[in-house]
């Protein structure tokens, strides 16, 4: 188990979540792990293990029943610009251009028009969409929309990038391209990334470490180090062994 030292960029410390209603549901129980500055960590597990609930607590969109999340030593008490968020649903404003969507968070921060234009141009070049600045979401493919979402999340210069199954709705070929682009962006920016996925191949492709969760209630079963050099080839024997190991943990 990872140390809970606040020297880590993200600390998930004893998180529990209980939903009260006709029937009380303990969604998460004593979930703890840490993420280092600049690390890429994936969270995987079977349906119902609380991956998305945990993500929403880290994002500040949901309140934990017990425990605490800390970013750079500070307790998470709600959404903040220290976290950039990318979801499976693209969430783009259809009435705004690509540039307008990426600029949205910068407008909330009160940057001048010149500063916004420079930052938006920088982010669009980073994700390979510089030529599509004036396009509208309806003119983009699913993969391009998700790249706009990544650019928008990064534009406000968050300390941590939180991604909840961001490539779940695109085809396999597009997903592979997005993996390459995301890793390129991660290498270039040095951001800390927390990435939720149900796809074990995706997790082994991307992660430095994989947090494997178990259900009923959601808890950490094991944290797996992925000690494979990048770029990673799915045809490699070591890659296949890593995938099989994580799948066994999930099925167990």
RAFENBEL-V362026 format. One line per field, one symbol per residue. ss: DSSP state (~ for helix, > for strand, _ for the rest). A space follows every 50 residues. Layout:
ss=???
This chain:
ss=_________>>>>>>>>>>_____>>>>>>>>>>>____>>>>>>_____ ~~~~~~~~~______>>>>>>__>>_______>>>>>_________>~~~ ~~~~~~~~____~~~~~~~~~~~~~~___~~~___>~~~__~~~~~~~~~ ~~~~~____>>>>>_______~~~~~~~~~~~~~~~~~~__>>>>>___~ ~~~~~~__>>>>>>___>>>>>>>>___________~~~~~~~~~~~~~~ ~_
